[in-house]
Amino acid sequence: MRLAPISIPVQRRLETLAVTFFVVFQLFCIIFSIWLLLFPFTMPFMILYILYIYHDQTPFTGGRRSEWVRKSFLFRKFRNYFPIKVVKTAELSPDRNYIIGYHPHGIIGMGAFTNFATEATGISEVFPGIEFSLLTLAINFRVPFYREYLLSLGVCDVGRDSCDHILQSGPGRSIVIVIGGAAEALDSHPGSYDLTLAHRKGFVKVALCNGADLVPAISFGETDIFHQRPNPRGSRLRKLQTNMQKYIGFSFPLFHGRGIFNYDYGILPHRHPITTVVGKPIRCPKLADPTDAEVDKFHAEYVNSLVTLFQEHKANCGHQDS
């Protein structure tokens, strides 16, 4: 095991601290909430808060973003840890709405979070006039305190009603969906870009129903920050993981990264550059009830655009052999 030396610059220590906060914060919120429920003085307040959580519609109606939180220095440290950057290949007009498809999911989706849920890479300056909302599973908004953190970043629910609400509040609105989701995380291995996309067409239908343009985005390096136990399709491990994902919505990849004080084992991601390349928008008409043929047509155009984007930029991003 390779241990981290004692004489590491303070800035790198702060970067590791920022990433550690990101990785453990949700678990901390769960444990802290349970702890508050155990005390008679705090229990009534927690019960009221939990009732509020289950009745609050904010995650489904556009969230409540805070630019102060999104611009926190903590996220700049987070960005520098890898580092992460965004590359623009075309302008996004503030007169249109957009659905950005993010690929690949990776184990966690560090590039999606950093680029679109924070201002660490200056996304609002890269695409002026566009307000981005990263979308995630509704269950994340059931965790006390953690949900407030997500909402302050402009993160919203990935359900259909939430997508429609955001896109209809435009122009200049963009939702960001990690298309492959939990299933794709099981295919996240260093150097591989095995996407779950062929049968994922719901986002295309949402785009057509709202007249929102489709924008492919590929993150080079997203799959290189963790190592996952081999789980080829058909293996006993993969069948177990697939069944768990089917019934509870989450997949459970058996992965490891590095630790706080070592470079070989732990739950922190490895330091590896992540470059998110945002492609050209695909103009979509507004159709009240798109047919399967129309959805298939724009899905095929999206896939072709994504493949072209990957091929054009993989060499510059150090993945010429992928």
C-alpha positions as CSV (number, residue, x, y, z in Angstrom):
1,M,0.0,0.0,0.0
2,R,1.3,3.4,-1.0
3,L,1.0,5.9,1.9
4,A,0.6,9.6,1.3
5,P,3.7,11.5,2.5
6,I,3.4,13.9,5.4
7,S,4.8,16.9,3.5
8,I,1.9,17.5,1.1
9,P,1.1,21.1,0.2
10,V,-1.8,22.6,2.1
11,Q,-3.8,23.2,-1.1
12,R,-3.8,19.5,-1.9
13,R,-4.9,18.7,1.6
14,L,-7.8,21.1,1.2
15,E,-8.7,19.5,-2.2
16,T,-8.8,16.1,-0.5
17,L,-10.9,17.5,2.3
18,A,-13.4,19.0,-0.2
19,V,-13.8,15.6,-2.0
20,T,-14.1,13.8,1.4
21,F,-17.0,16.1,2.3
22,F,-18.8,15.3,-0.9
23,V,-18.4,11.6,-0.6
24,V,-19.5,11.2,3.1
25,F,-22.0,14.1,3.5
26,Q,-25.1,12.1,2.6
27,L,-24.2,9.3,5.0
28,F,-23.4,11.9,7.7
29,C,-26.9,13.5,7.2
30,I,-28.5,10.1,7.6
31,I,-26.6,9.3,10.8
32,F,-27.2,12.8,12.2
33,S,-30.9,12.6,11.6
34,I,-31.2,9.3,13.3
35,W,-29.2,10.7,16.3
36,L,-31.6,13.7,16.5
37,L,-34.6,11.3,16.6
38,L,-33.2,9.6,19.6
39,F,-33.4,12.6,21.9
40,P,-36.8,13.7,23.4
41,F,-35.9,17.4,23.0
42,T,-35.1,17.2,19.2
43,M,-37.5,14.3,18.3
44,P,-40.6,16.5,17.8
45,F,-38.7,18.9,15.5
46,M,-37.3,16.1,13.4
47,I,-40.8,14.5,13.1
48,L,-42.2,17.8,11.9
49,Y,-39.2,18.2,9.5
50,I,-39.7,14.7,8.1
51,L,-43.4,15.4,7.5
52,Y,-42.5,18.7,5.8
53,I,-40.0,16.7,3.5
54,Y,-42.8,14.3,2.4
55,H,-45.1,17.2,1.6
56,D,-42.7,19.7,0.1
57,Q,-42.9,19.9,-3.7
58,T,-39.8,22.1,-4.2
59,P,-37.7,19.3,-5.8
60,F,-40.4,18.8,-8.4
61,T,-41.1,22.4,-9.2
62,G,-37.7,23.8,-10.1
63,G,-35.8,23.7,-6.7
64,R,-34.5,26.8,-4.8
65,R,-31.0,27.4,-6.0
66,S,-28.5,29.7,-4.2
67,E,-25.8,31.2,-6.3
68,W,-23.8,31.9,-3.2
69,V,-23.7,28.1,-2.4
70,R,-23.0,27.2,-6.0
71,K,-20.0,29.6,-6.1
72,S,-18.5,28.3,-2.8
73,F,-14.7,28.0,-2.7
74,L,-15.2,24.4,-1.5
75,F,-16.3,23.4,-5.0
76,R,-13.2,25.1,-6.6
77,K,-11.1,22.9,-4.4
78,F,-13.2,20.0,-5.4
79,R,-12.6,20.8,-9.1
80,N,-8.9,21.2,-8.7
81,Y,-8.6,17.8,-7.0
82,F,-9.0,15.9,-10.3
83,P,-9.0,18.5,-12.1
84,I,-12.3,18.9,-13.9
85,K,-13.0,21.2,-16.9
86,V,-15.7,21.9,-19.4
87,V,-15.2,22.3,-23.2
88,K,-17.7,24.2,-25.3
89,T,-18.1,23.2,-29.0
90,A,-21.1,25.4,-29.9
91,E,-23.2,28.2,-28.5
92,L,-26.4,27.6,-26.6
93,S,-28.9,30.4,-27.4
94,P,-30.7,31.7,-24.3
95,D,-33.8,31.9,-26.5
96,R,-34.1,28.1,-26.4
97,N,-34.5,25.4,-23.8
98,Y,-32.3,22.3,-23.6
99,I,-31.9,18.8,-22.4
100,I,-28.3,17.9,-21.9
101,G,-27.6,14.2,-21.9
102,Y,-24.5,13.4,-19.8
103,H,-22.4,10.4,-20.5
104,P,-21.0,8.2,-18.9
105,H,-22.5,7.9,-15.5
106,G,-19.3,6.5,-13.9
107,I,-19.5,5.3,-10.3
108,I,-20.8,8.7,-9.0
109,G,-20.9,11.3,-11.8
110,M,-18.3,13.7,-10.6
111,G,-18.2,15.7,-13.8
112,A,-21.9,16.2,-14.0
113,F,-22.0,17.5,-10.4
114,T,-19.0,19.8,-10.7
115,N,-19.9,21.3,-14.1
116,F,-23.7,21.7,-13.7
117,A,-24.5,21.8,-10.0
118,T,-21.8,24.2,-9.1
119,E,-20.0,27.2,-10.6
120,A,-16.6,25.6,-10.1
121,T,-15.9,25.5,-13.9
122,G,-17.8,28.8,-14.6
123,I,-20.6,27.1,-16.5
124,S,-22.8,30.3,-16.4
125,E,-20.0,32.2,-18.1
126,V,-19.2,29.4,-20.6
127,F,-22.9,29.4,-21.6
128,P,-24.3,32.9,-20.7
129,G,-28.0,33.2,-20.3
130,I,-28.5,29.5,-19.6
131,E,-29.7,28.2,-16.2
132,F,-28.7,24.6,-15.6
133,S,-30.5,22.1,-13.3
134,L,-28.9,18.8,-12.7
135,L,-31.5,16.1,-12.1
136,T,-31.3,13.1,-9.7
137,L,-33.5,10.4,-8.2
138,A,-36.3,11.5,-5.9
139,I,-35.1,9.4,-3.0
140,N,-32.1,11.8,-2.6
141,F,-34.6,14.4,-1.5
142,R,-35.9,12.3,1.3
143,V,-32.7,12.5,3.3
144,P,-33.0,15.3,5.9
145,F,-30.5,18.2,5.6
146,Y,-28.9,16.6,2.5
147,R,-31.9,17.6,0.5
148,E,-31.4,21.2,1.4
149,Y,-27.9,21.0,0.2
150,L,-29.0,19.6,-3.2
151,L,-31.8,22.1,-3.5
152,S,-29.4,25.0,-2.9
153,L,-27.3,23.8,-5.8
154,G,-30.4,23.8,-8.1
155,V,-30.6,20.0,-8.2
156,C,-34.1,18.7,-8.9
157,D,-36.0,15.5,-9.3
158,V,-35.5,13.6,-12.6
159,G,-39.2,12.6,-12.9
160,R,-41.3,13.7,-15.9
161,D,-43.3,16.4,-14.1
162,S,-40.2,18.0,-12.8
163,C,-38.6,18.0,-16.3
164,D,-41.8,19.6,-17.8
165,H,-42.0,22.2,-15.1
166,I,-38.4,23.4,-15.6
167,L,-38.5,23.4,-19.4
168,Q,-41.8,25.3,-19.4
169,S,-40.3,28.0,-17.2
170,G,-37.9,29.0,-19.9
171,P,-36.5,30.2,-22.3
172,G,-32.9,29.8,-21.2
173,R,-33.5,26.7,-19.1
174,S,-31.5,23.5,-19.3
175,I,-32.0,20.2,-17.5
176,V,-29.0,17.9,-17.3
177,I,-29.8,14.1,-17.2
178,V,-27.2,11.4,-16.6
179,I,-28.9,9.1,-19.2
180,G,-27.4,5.8,-18.3
181,G,-28.3,6.1,-14.6
182,A,-27.7,3.4,-12.0
183,A,-27.6,0.6,-14.6
184,E,-24.7,2.2,-16.4
185,A,-22.7,2.5,-13.2
186,L,-22.2,-1.2,-13.3
187,D,-20.3,-0.9,-16.5
188,S,-17.9,1.7,-15.2
189,H,-14.4,0.5,-15.5
190,P,-11.2,2.5,-16.2
191,G,-10.7,3.2,-19.9
192,S,-14.2,1.9,-20.9
193,Y,-17.2,3.8,-22.3
194,D,-19.9,1.2,-22.3
195,L,-23.1,3.3,-22.4
196,T,-26.7,2.4,-21.5
197,L,-28.4,4.3,-24.2
198,A,-29.9,2.2,-27.0
199,H,-33.3,1.8,-25.2
200,R,-33.2,5.0,-23.2
201,K,-35.6,7.2,-25.2
202,G,-37.8,8.9,-22.6
203,F,-35.6,12.0,-22.6
204,V,-36.1,12.4,-26.3
205,K,-39.9,12.3,-25.9
206,V,-39.6,14.9,-23.1
207,A,-37.6,17.1,-25.5
208,L,-40.1,16.8,-28.3
209,C,-43.1,17.4,-26.0
210,N,-41.5,20.6,-24.8
211,G,-39.7,21.7,-27.9
212,A,-36.4,21.6,-26.1
213,D,-33.1,21.0,-28.0
214,L,-31.1,17.9,-27.3
215,V,-27.4,18.4,-26.4
216,P,-25.0,15.5,-26.0
217,A,-22.2,15.7,-23.5
218,I,-19.3,13.3,-23.0
219,S,-17.0,13.3,-20.0
220,F,-13.6,11.8,-20.7
221,G,-12.0,10.4,-17.5
222,E,-15.2,9.9,-15.6
223,T,-14.7,6.1,-15.5
224,D,-11.1,6.3,-14.5
225,I,-11.4,7.6,-11.0
226,F,-12.6,4.4,-9.4
227,H,-11.8,0.7,-9.9
228,Q,-14.7,-1.7,-9.9
229,R,-14.7,-5.5,-9.2
230,P,-15.0,-7.3,-12.5
231,N,-18.7,-8.0,-13.1
232,P,-19.3,-9.1,-16.7
233,R,-22.8,-9.6,-17.9
234,G,-24.1,-13.0,-17.0
235,S,-21.9,-13.4,-13.9
236,R,-23.5,-14.2,-10.6
237,L,-22.3,-10.8,-9.2
238,R,-23.8,-8.9,-12.1
239,K,-27.2,-10.8,-11.8
240,L,-27.3,-9.9,-8.1
241,Q,-26.5,-6.2,-8.8
242,T,-29.0,-6.0,-11.6
243,N,-31.8,-7.5,-9.4
244,M,-31.0,-5.1,-6.6
245,Q,-31.1,-2.2,-9.0
246,K,-34.4,-3.3,-10.4
247,Y,-36.1,-3.5,-7.0
248,I,-34.7,-0.5,-5.1
249,G,-33.6,1.8,-7.9
250,F,-29.9,1.9,-6.9
251,S,-27.1,-0.2,-8.2
252,F,-24.3,-1.3,-5.9
253,P,-21.0,-1.5,-7.8
254,L,-18.2,-3.0,-5.7
255,F,-15.6,-0.3,-6.2
256,H,-12.6,1.2,-4.5
257,G,-10.6,4.3,-5.0
258,R,-8.0,5.8,-2.6
259,G,-8.0,6.8,1.0
260,I,-7.3,10.0,2.8
261,F,-3.8,8.9,3.8
262,N,-3.1,6.2,1.1
263,Y,-3.2,6.0,-2.7
264,D,-4.5,2.5,-3.2
265,Y,-7.6,1.7,-1.1
266,G,-10.6,3.7,0.1
267,I,-13.8,5.4,-1.0
268,L,-12.3,8.6,-2.4
269,P,-11.8,8.9,-6.1
270,H,-8.4,8.8,-7.6
271,R,-6.9,12.1,-8.9
272,H,-7.5,11.9,-12.7
273,P,-8.4,14.6,-15.1
274,I,-12.1,14.8,-16.2
275,T,-12.9,16.8,-19.3
276,T,-16.6,17.3,-20.1
277,V,-17.2,18.2,-23.8
278,V,-20.6,19.7,-24.5
279,G,-21.8,19.1,-28.1
280,K,-23.9,21.0,-30.6
281,P,-27.6,21.3,-29.9
282,I,-30.0,19.2,-32.0
283,R,-33.1,21.3,-32.9
284,C,-36.3,19.6,-31.8
285,P,-39.8,20.7,-32.9
286,K,-42.6,20.9,-30.3
287,L,-44.9,18.0,-30.8
288,A,-48.0,17.5,-28.5
289,D,-47.9,13.7,-28.9
290,P,-44.8,12.5,-30.7
291,T,-45.0,9.1,-32.4
292,D,-42.6,6.2,-31.7
293,A,-41.1,6.8,-35.2
294,E,-40.5,10.5,-34.4
295,V,-38.9,9.6,-31.1
296,D,-36.7,7.0,-32.8
297,K,-35.6,9.5,-35.5
298,F,-34.3,12.1,-33.0
299,H,-32.9,9.4,-30.7
300,A,-30.8,8.1,-33.7
301,E,-29.7,11.6,-34.5
302,Y,-28.7,12.1,-30.8
303,V,-26.7,8.9,-30.7
304,N,-24.9,9.7,-34.0
305,S,-24.0,13.2,-32.6
306,L,-22.7,11.7,-29.4
307,V,-20.5,9.2,-31.2
308,T,-19.1,11.9,-33.5
309,L,-18.4,14.1,-30.4
310,F,-16.6,11.2,-28.8
311,Q,-14.5,10.4,-31.9
312,E,-13.6,14.1,-32.5
313,H,-12.3,14.8,-28.9
314,K,-11.0,11.5,-27.5
315,A,-7.4,12.0,-28.7
316,N,-7.2,15.6,-27.3
317,C,-8.5,14.2,-24.0
318,G,-6.0,11.4,-23.7
319,H,-8.3,8.6,-24.7
320,Q,-7.3,7.9,-28.3
321,D,-7.3,4.1,-27.7
322,S,-10.9,4.0,-26.3
